[in-house]
Amino acid sequence: MNGVSTSGGGVRAALSYCVQQVRTYDYHHYLCLLHLPPLVRKAAFALRAFNIETAKAMDASSNPPVGLMRLLWWQEVVDKIFSGKLVEHPVAQALSSVIGEQRISKHWLKRSVEARINDARREPGEAPETIKEIEKYAEDTQSTILYMILQAGGIRTATADHAASHIGKADGLLLLLKSLPYHLNRAGRVSYMPAEVARKHGILVTGQGRSEILLEPTEQFSEAVFDVASVANAHLKKARELYSSVPAEALPVLLPAVPAQVFLDSLQRVQFNVFDSRLSRGVMGVSPLWFQLKLNWHAWRKSY
């Protein structure tokens, strides 16, 4: 597929916009991307910026149907990019450029935005029923980015994809836990705590034909968070078990395992109380300097 031809200056400006978006809204991944080879880094910033645009769509408007329309627009944008049409948006222009240079799968881009669309179509406050549901959402929105960055680097091995799948699931699950207080403040109740987990810990109450999750920072709520975090931890362990079989060139792509582990450790320090203000300090609950030292150490050791 040939990408849309745009001026060099226009592409540079679009890519610069993507870098700034990732640095502003996804700082821990921004720091991870700095360790990628230049050509792969270019694609990764465009892909992460696309993820930001779709993730922010529902938050950008207080009217859910407007947010859904924005997501449907991005779904159309993907089709337009792959059919060689110009879209006047810097993220779309950057994507068009990197897709034209590197063989990135349309399937993964479509899958990521469709996951956001399906999520946006849930009833207000409706919680997913099972952990499996949010695992799939995490894979569709986070693992897919890693798959595409691996593609951009010409890395096509089952082991690297398998590790990326686990890391993306862990990353996505932990980001959903991190977002719980935010979604509570916006919607009046938790959105991403699975009903089966809430029911297990006695924080799901039923009355007047509907079920709601008790939203106080109680020990029971922390125990529910622990259950989801344990699933994320299991995915990180599985990814690390594959380390010896992952090709060296794939290792920088898998660095998001590091911020996932940092946040998991931060959660443990606050006894899995996602409402603890310490989790919102610095980067993933630790000082920016400590986070960068840990990330740089893993990058230097070629580990994740």
N, C-alpha and C positions, 0 to 999 in steps of 0.2 A: 504494500500500500504506500503510495506517495503522499507525504504530508503537504499541507498548504504552503505555498511559497510566499514568504513575507520578507520584508527587508531585514538585513542583519541587525540594524538598530532597533527595529520593532521587536524582534525576537529577544534581543538582549534586555530590552526594557521589560518585556513580559516575564523573562526568567528572573530578573531583579525583583519584580513584584512578588513572584512566588517565594523567593528566598526571604523577603521581608515578612510575608504572611506566615511562613513556617516559624521564623524567629519570634514573631509576636504571639502566635496562638498555639504553638506546639514546640516550645523551647527545648524540651528534653530530646525530642527527635531531631530538631535542628542541630544540636550538638553531636548526635550520632552520625548525621549525614556528612559532617565535616571530615569524617574519617574515610569516606568513600573515594575511589579514584575519580578524577575530574569529570569524565564523560558520564559515568554512572551517577555521580552526584547531581549533574544537571537534570537527568531524568527523574531522580529521586525527589528533588525539590518540586518539580512540576507535579508529580504524583501525590506528594504530601499536601501540596497546596490544593489540589483537586479534592482530597479527602477533607480538608478544612472547609472548603466551600460547601460540600454536601453535609458535613456535620453541623455547620452553622445555620443551614437553611431554615430549620424549624425554630431556632433561637432568635433569628433576625427579625421575626415578626410575632406580635402578640396574637395574631390571627392564624391558627393552624392551617386552614385551607390555603392561605397565601404561602406558607412555608412549603406545603405539599406541591403547590404549583411551581415553586422554585426548583424543587427536586426533579419534577417531571421535565422542567426546562433543561436541567443538566443531563438527564437521560437522553433527550433529543440532541444535546450538544455532542455527546459521544458518537452518536450515529453520524452527525454532520462531519465531525473530524475524520472519521474513517471513510467517509465518502468524498473527502477532499474539499469540503466547503469551509470557507472562512467564517469564523465566529468572532465578533468584536468583544472579546473579553480576554484580559491578559493571561489568565490561567488556561483558557481554551487555546490561545495562541501558543503558549509554552508547550502544552500537551501535543499540539499538532506538530510542533517542531521536533520534539523528542520521538514521537511515534514515527515520523518520517525518517529519522536516522536509525532507530533501533526497533527491533521487532517486539513490540509490546502487545499483549493479547487484548483484543476488544472484549473478550469474554470476562476477564477479571475486572475491567473498568465498569462494564455493565452490571456485573454481579455486586460490586460495591455500592453503586448508587441505587440499585433495586432493593438492597437490604435496608437502606435508609428510607426508601419509599414505603416499604412494607411496615417498617417501624412507625412511620408518620401516620399510617392509616389505622393504628390502634386507637381505641377509644381513650379519651383523656383519663390519665391515671391507671389505665389497664396494665397490670403487671404480667410479664411472661409467666407461664405455668411452671416450667422446669429449668434447671441449670443447663440442660442440653440446648434449650432455645437460645439462651444468651451466649453459650459457647459458639453456636452457629453464627449468631450475629457478630461476635468477635472475630471469627474467622473471615466472614464475608467483608468486614470493614477494615480489619487490620492485617490478617494473614495475606489477603489479596495484594496489599501494597508491597509486602516483602516478595511475593511471587513475581510481581512486575519489575521490581528493582533487580532481582536475580536475572530476569529475562533481559533487562537493559544491559547487564554485565555479561551477557552471553553464557550465563551459568544455567545449565539445564541438566540437573542431576536429581534423581528421586530423593536422595538423602538430604540435600540442601532444601528441597521443597518440604520434606517431612519436618525438618527442624524449624523451618519458617512457619509451618502450620501451627506447631506447638507454641512457638514464641508469640505469634500473632494472637493466638487464643488467650495466652496468659496476659499479654499486654492489654488486649481488649477487655477482658474480665476485670482487671485491676483499674482500668480507666473508668469502667462503669461504676465500680465501687467508689472511686474518687469523686465521681460526679453526683453521687446520691444526695448530698446536702444541697447542691445547686438545683437539681430537679425537684427536690422537696420545696425549696423556696419559690420556684416558678409555678409548679403545678399543685402545690398544697399536699402532695403525698409522694411517696417513693415510686419511681417508674421502673427501676431495673432490679429490684429484689424479687427473685422467683417466688411465686406463691407457694410452691412445695416446701421451700426452705422456711419461709415465714410461718407456714402452718406447723412445721416440725417444731419450731421454737416458741410457738404460742403467741406470735405477734400478728397473726392474721385473724381478724374478727369479722364475723358475718352478721348482718342485720339489715332488715328492710330490703331483702332481695339482692344485696350487693356485699362484696367483701372489701375490707380496707386493711392496710397494714398500720400497726401502731408505730408512730414515728418518733417516740422519745428515745434519747440516747441511753437505752437500758442495757443491762447485761445480756438479756435475751436478744436484743438487736445486734449486739457485738458478736454473739455466738452465731447468728445468721450470717454476718459478714465473714466470720472465720470460715464457715463452710464453703462459701464462694471463693475466698482467698486460697483455701486449701486445694481447690480444683486448679486454680491458676498456678500454684506452686508445683503441683504434679506435672503440669505441662512444661514448666521450666526444667524440671528434673529430666523429663523425657527428651527434651531438646538437647540437654547437656550429655545425655547418654549416647547421642548420635555424633558428638563432637569429633571423635577420631576418624569418622567416615566422611565428614563434610570437607569438600575441597577448600584449600586455603583461600582462594579468591572469593569464596562466599562468606567468609568469616566477618568482614566488615559490615555486610548487609544484615547480619544477625545481631549486631550490637544492641538493638532495642531490648534484648533480654536483660541488659544491665539496668536501665531505668525501671524495668518491671520488678527486678529483684530489689532495687533500692526502695521502691514504694512498698513492696511486700514487707521489707524489714522495718520501714517506718510504721506501717500498720501494726506490726507486732509490738513495737515500742509503746504504742498508745492503747494496747490491749484491744485492737480492732474496733476502736470507737471512731467511725468515719467522721463524726462531728467534732473531733478534737482539732482545734485551730492550728496545732503544730503541723498537721498534714499539708496545710496550704502555704507553709513558709518555704522559702528557697526553691529548690528544684526537687520535687517528689518528696518533700518533707525533710530534706537535708540542705546544708549550706551549698550555694552554687560552687564554691571552691572545692568542697569535699566531693560533690557530684562529678565535677570535671576531672578531678584526680582519679577517681574510681574508674570513670569511663576511659580516660587516657591509659590507665594501667592495663585494662582489658584489651584495648586496641593495640598497645605495644606488645602484649603477650600473645596477640592473635587468638583471643578467647572470647567467649560470651557467657 
